[in-house]
Amino acid sequence: MDRRLGRDVFIALAAVGWADGELHADEANAIIRMAVEEGLEADEIANIEEATKRPVTVGPIDTTKMTDVDRVFVYAVGAWIARVDREIAPEEITALNRLAAALDLPDEPREHGDRIGIEVGKSGFCNRPGFYNLRALRETLDERLSEVPDSIKPSAEE
Protein backbone atom coordinates (compact mmCIF):
# COMPACT_ATOMS: atom_id res chain seq x y z
CA MET A 1 0.00 0.00 0.00
CA ASP A 2 1.36 3.42 -0.95
CA ARG A 3 0.65 5.58 2.08
CA ARG A 4 0.39 9.30 1.60
CA LEU A 5 -0.35 10.34 5.17
CA GLY A 6 2.42 9.62 7.65
CA ARG A 7 2.58 9.42 11.43
CA ASP A 8 3.41 13.13 11.56
CA VAL A 9 -0.02 14.02 10.13
CA PHE A 10 -1.88 12.20 12.88
CA ILE A 11 0.30 13.60 15.64
CA ALA A 12 -0.37 17.09 14.23
CA LEU A 13 -4.10 16.37 14.34
CA ALA A 14 -3.75 15.28 17.96
CA ALA A 15 -1.93 18.57 18.63
CA VAL A 16 -4.90 20.52 17.26
CA GLY A 17 -7.17 18.56 19.57
CA TRP A 18 -4.93 19.24 22.57
CA ALA A 19 -4.65 22.98 21.81
CA ASP A 20 -7.59 23.85 24.07
CA GLY A 21 -6.19 21.67 26.86
CA GLU A 22 -8.36 18.60 26.28
CA LEU A 23 -8.47 15.97 23.54
CA HIS A 24 -11.91 14.32 23.64
CA ALA A 25 -12.16 10.54 23.33
CA ASP A 26 -14.17 10.84 20.09
CA GLU A 27 -11.46 13.03 18.56
CA ALA A 28 -8.73 10.62 19.64
CA ASN A 29 -10.66 7.65 18.27
CA ALA A 30 -11.19 9.39 14.91
CA ILE A 31 -7.47 10.19 14.64
CA ILE A 32 -6.47 6.62 15.44
CA ARG A 33 -9.13 5.21 13.10
CA MET A 34 -7.79 7.37 10.26
CA ALA A 35 -4.23 6.16 10.94
CA VAL A 36 -5.34 2.52 10.89
CA GLU A 37 -7.31 3.07 7.66
CA GLU A 38 -4.22 4.71 6.14
CA GLY A 39 -2.31 1.49 6.82
CA LEU A 40 0.28 2.73 9.28
CA GLU A 41 2.48 0.18 11.05
CA ALA A 42 1.71 -0.96 14.61
CA ASP A 43 4.60 1.05 16.11
CA GLU A 44 3.39 4.20 14.34
CA ILE A 45 -0.14 3.61 15.62
CA ALA A 46 1.30 3.23 19.13
CA ASN A 47 3.08 6.61 18.75
CA ILE A 48 -0.19 8.20 17.65
CA GLU A 49 -2.10 6.62 20.54
CA GLU A 50 0.51 8.07 22.91
CA ALA A 51 -0.03 11.51 21.33
CA THR A 52 -3.73 11.20 22.13
CA LYS A 53 -2.94 10.61 25.82
CA ARG A 54 -0.67 13.61 26.47
CA PRO A 55 -0.42 17.07 24.90
CA VAL A 56 1.75 17.40 21.79
CA THR A 57 2.46 20.24 19.37
CA VAL A 58 2.20 20.54 15.61
CA GLY A 59 5.55 19.73 14.08
CA PRO A 60 6.86 19.40 10.53
CA ILE A 61 4.78 17.29 8.15
CA ASP A 62 6.23 15.38 5.20
CA THR A 63 3.94 16.37 2.32
CA THR A 64 6.04 14.85 -0.46
CA LYS A 65 3.60 11.97 -1.08
CA MET A 66 0.46 13.96 -0.34
CA THR A 67 -1.89 15.17 -3.04
CA ASP A 68 -3.57 18.58 -2.92
CA VAL A 69 -6.75 16.86 -1.72
CA ASP A 70 -4.78 15.05 1.02
CA ARG A 71 -3.49 18.35 2.34
CA VAL A 72 -6.92 20.01 2.32
CA PHE A 73 -8.44 16.88 3.89
CA VAL A 74 -5.96 16.89 6.76
CA TYR A 75 -6.64 20.57 7.39
CA ALA A 76 -10.43 20.04 7.25
CA VAL A 77 -10.15 17.22 9.79
CA GLY A 78 -8.08 19.51 12.01
CA ALA A 79 -10.72 22.24 11.73
CA TRP A 80 -13.42 19.71 12.64
CA ILE A 81 -11.40 18.62 15.69
CA ALA A 82 -11.03 22.25 16.76
CA ARG A 83 -14.76 22.89 16.49
CA VAL A 84 -16.09 19.59 17.88
CA ASP A 85 -16.90 21.19 21.25
CA ARG A 86 -18.83 23.94 19.42
CA GLU A 87 -16.31 26.71 20.10
CA ILE A 88 -12.83 27.42 18.83
CA ALA A 89 -10.35 28.69 21.39
CA PRO A 90 -7.57 31.10 20.35
CA GLU A 91 -5.05 28.31 21.02
CA GLU A 92 -6.90 26.11 18.53
CA ILE A 93 -6.71 28.84 15.89
CA THR A 94 -2.96 29.02 16.50
CA ALA A 95 -2.70 25.23 16.16
CA LEU A 96 -4.72 25.32 12.91
CA ASN A 97 -2.44 28.05 11.54
CA ARG A 98 0.57 25.87 12.40
CA LEU A 99 -1.11 22.89 10.74
CA ALA A 100 -1.79 24.91 7.59
CA ALA A 101 1.83 26.12 7.53
CA ALA A 102 3.13 22.56 7.98
CA LEU A 103 0.88 21.46 5.09
CA ASP A 104 1.99 24.44 2.96
CA LEU A 105 -1.67 25.31 2.50
CA PRO A 106 -2.71 28.83 1.40
CA ASP A 107 -5.81 30.59 2.76
CA GLU A 108 -8.24 29.91 -0.09
CA PRO A 109 -8.04 26.09 -0.03
CA ARG A 110 -8.04 26.17 3.79
CA GLU A 111 -11.30 28.09 3.76
CA HIS A 112 -12.72 25.82 1.05
CA GLY A 113 -11.84 22.70 3.03
CA ASP A 114 -13.25 24.20 6.20
CA ARG A 115 -16.56 25.07 4.49
CA ILE A 116 -16.88 21.53 3.12
CA GLY A 117 -16.01 20.11 6.53
CA ILE A 118 -18.83 22.14 8.10
CA GLU A 119 -21.28 20.98 5.41
CA VAL A 120 -20.37 17.34 5.95
CA GLY A 121 -20.57 17.85 9.70
CA LYS A 122 -24.12 19.15 9.45
CA SER A 123 -25.33 16.18 7.42
CA GLY A 124 -26.91 13.20 9.11
CA PHE A 125 -25.51 12.21 12.49
CA CYS A 126 -22.22 13.96 11.81
CA ASN A 127 -22.90 16.67 14.37
CA ARG A 128 -21.96 14.12 17.03
CA PRO A 129 -18.18 13.66 17.06
CA GLY A 130 -18.27 9.87 17.15
CA PHE A 131 -20.34 9.85 13.99
CA TYR A 132 -18.37 12.36 11.95
CA ASN A 133 -18.11 10.83 8.50
CA LEU A 134 -14.46 11.15 7.51
CA ARG A 135 -15.07 9.12 4.35
CA ALA A 136 -17.84 11.51 3.24
CA LEU A 137 -15.52 14.43 3.92
CA ARG A 138 -12.78 12.88 1.79
CA GLU A 139 -15.15 11.99 -1.05
CA THR A 140 -16.71 15.46 -1.05
CA LEU A 141 -13.28 17.09 -1.13
CA ASP A 142 -12.27 14.82 -4.02
CA GLU A 143 -15.37 15.92 -5.93
CA ARG A 144 -15.20 19.62 -5.10
CA LEU A 145 -11.53 20.54 -4.94
CA SER A 146 -11.87 21.67 -8.54
CA GLU A 147 -13.93 24.58 -7.16
CA VAL A 148 -10.66 26.09 -5.92
CA PRO A 149 -9.03 27.77 -8.93
CA ASP A 150 -5.54 26.66 -9.94
CA SER A 151 -3.31 24.47 -7.88
CA ILE A 152 -3.22 25.00 -4.11
CA LYS A 153 0.54 24.76 -4.08
CA PRO A 154 2.12 28.23 -3.97
CA SER A 155 5.16 26.93 -5.87
CA ALA A 156 2.93 26.14 -8.87
CA GLU A 157 2.11 29.84 -9.22
CA GLU A 158 5.76 30.89 -9.37
C-alpha positions as CSV (number, residue, x, y, z in Angstrom):
1,M,0.0,0.0,0.0
2,D,1.4,3.4,-1.0
3,R,0.6,5.6,2.1
4,R,0.4,9.3,1.6
5,L,-0.3,10.3,5.2
6,G,2.4,9.6,7.6
7,R,2.6,9.4,11.4
8,D,3.4,13.1,11.6
9,V,0.0,14.0,10.1
10,F,-1.9,12.2,12.9
11,I,0.3,13.6,15.6
12,A,-0.4,17.1,14.2
13,L,-4.1,16.4,14.3
14,A,-3.8,15.3,18.0
15,A,-1.9,18.6,18.6
16,V,-4.9,20.5,17.3
17,G,-7.2,18.6,19.6
18,W,-4.9,19.2,22.6
19,A,-4.6,23.0,21.8
20,D,-7.6,23.8,24.1
21,G,-6.2,21.7,26.9
22,E,-8.4,18.6,26.3
23,L,-8.5,16.0,23.5
24,H,-11.9,14.3,23.6
25,A,-12.2,10.5,23.3
26,D,-14.2,10.8,20.1
27,E,-11.5,13.0,18.6
28,A,-8.7,10.6,19.6
29,N,-10.7,7.7,18.3
30,A,-11.2,9.4,14.9
31,I,-7.5,10.2,14.6
32,I,-6.5,6.6,15.4
33,R,-9.1,5.2,13.1
34,M,-7.8,7.4,10.3
35,A,-4.2,6.2,10.9
36,V,-5.3,2.5,10.9
37,E,-7.3,3.1,7.7
38,E,-4.2,4.7,6.1
39,G,-2.3,1.5,6.8
40,L,0.3,2.7,9.3
41,E,2.5,0.2,11.0
42,A,1.7,-1.0,14.6
43,D,4.6,1.0,16.1
44,E,3.4,4.2,14.3
45,I,-0.1,3.6,15.6
46,A,1.3,3.2,19.1
47,N,3.1,6.6,18.8
48,I,-0.2,8.2,17.7
49,E,-2.1,6.6,20.5
50,E,0.5,8.1,22.9
51,A,0.0,11.5,21.3
52,T,-3.7,11.2,22.1
53,K,-2.9,10.6,25.8
54,R,-0.7,13.6,26.5
55,P,-0.4,17.1,24.9
56,V,1.7,17.4,21.8
57,T,2.5,20.2,19.4
58,V,2.2,20.5,15.6
59,G,5.6,19.7,14.1
60,P,6.9,19.4,10.5
61,I,4.8,17.3,8.1
62,D,6.2,15.4,5.2
63,T,3.9,16.4,2.3
64,T,6.0,14.8,-0.5
65,K,3.6,12.0,-1.1
66,M,0.5,14.0,-0.3
67,T,-1.9,15.2,-3.0
68,D,-3.6,18.6,-2.9
69,V,-6.7,16.9,-1.7
70,D,-4.8,15.0,1.0
71,R,-3.5,18.3,2.3
72,V,-6.9,20.0,2.3
73,F,-8.4,16.9,3.9
74,V,-6.0,16.9,6.8
75,Y,-6.6,20.6,7.4
76,A,-10.4,20.0,7.2
77,V,-10.1,17.2,9.8
78,G,-8.1,19.5,12.0
79,A,-10.7,22.2,11.7
80,W,-13.4,19.7,12.6
81,I,-11.4,18.6,15.7
82,A,-11.0,22.3,16.8
83,R,-14.8,22.9,16.5
84,V,-16.1,19.6,17.9
85,D,-16.9,21.2,21.3
86,R,-18.8,23.9,19.4
87,E,-16.3,26.7,20.1
88,I,-12.8,27.4,18.8
89,A,-10.4,28.7,21.4
90,P,-7.6,31.1,20.4
91,E,-5.0,28.3,21.0
92,E,-6.9,26.1,18.5
93,I,-6.7,28.8,15.9
94,T,-3.0,29.0,16.5
95,A,-2.7,25.2,16.2
96,L,-4.7,25.3,12.9
97,N,-2.4,28.0,11.5
98,R,0.6,25.9,12.4
99,L,-1.1,22.9,10.7
100,A,-1.8,24.9,7.6
101,A,1.8,26.1,7.5
102,A,3.1,22.6,8.0
103,L,0.9,21.5,5.1
104,D,2.0,24.4,3.0
105,L,-1.7,25.3,2.5
106,P,-2.7,28.8,1.4
107,D,-5.8,30.6,2.8
108,E,-8.2,29.9,-0.1
109,P,-8.0,26.1,0.0
110,R,-8.0,26.2,3.8
111,E,-11.3,28.1,3.8
112,H,-12.7,25.8,1.1
113,G,-11.8,22.7,3.0
114,D,-13.2,24.2,6.2
115,R,-16.6,25.1,4.5
116,I,-16.9,21.5,3.1
117,G,-16.0,20.1,6.5
118,I,-18.8,22.1,8.1
119,E,-21.3,21.0,5.4
120,V,-20.4,17.3,6.0
121,G,-20.6,17.9,9.7
122,K,-24.1,19.2,9.4
123,S,-25.3,16.2,7.4
124,G,-26.9,13.2,9.1
125,F,-25.5,12.2,12.5
126,C,-22.2,14.0,11.8
127,N,-22.9,16.7,14.4
128,R,-22.0,14.1,17.0
129,P,-18.2,13.7,17.1
130,G,-18.3,9.9,17.2
131,F,-20.3,9.8,14.0
132,Y,-18.4,12.4,11.9
133,N,-18.1,10.8,8.5
134,L,-14.5,11.2,7.5
135,R,-15.1,9.1,4.4
136,A,-17.8,11.5,3.2
137,L,-15.5,14.4,3.9
138,R,-12.8,12.9,1.8
139,E,-15.2,12.0,-1.1
140,T,-16.7,15.5,-1.0
141,L,-13.3,17.1,-1.1
142,D,-12.3,14.8,-4.0
143,E,-15.4,15.9,-5.9
144,R,-15.2,19.6,-5.1
145,L,-11.5,20.5,-4.9
146,S,-11.9,21.7,-8.5
147,E,-13.9,24.6,-7.2
148,V,-10.7,26.1,-5.9
149,P,-9.0,27.8,-8.9
150,D,-5.5,26.7,-9.9
151,S,-3.3,24.5,-7.9
152,I,-3.2,25.0,-4.1
153,K,0.5,24.8,-4.1
154,P,2.1,28.2,-4.0
155,S,5.2,26.9,-5.9
156,A,2.9,26.1,-8.9
157,E,2.1,29.8,-9.2
158,E,5.8,30.9,-9.4
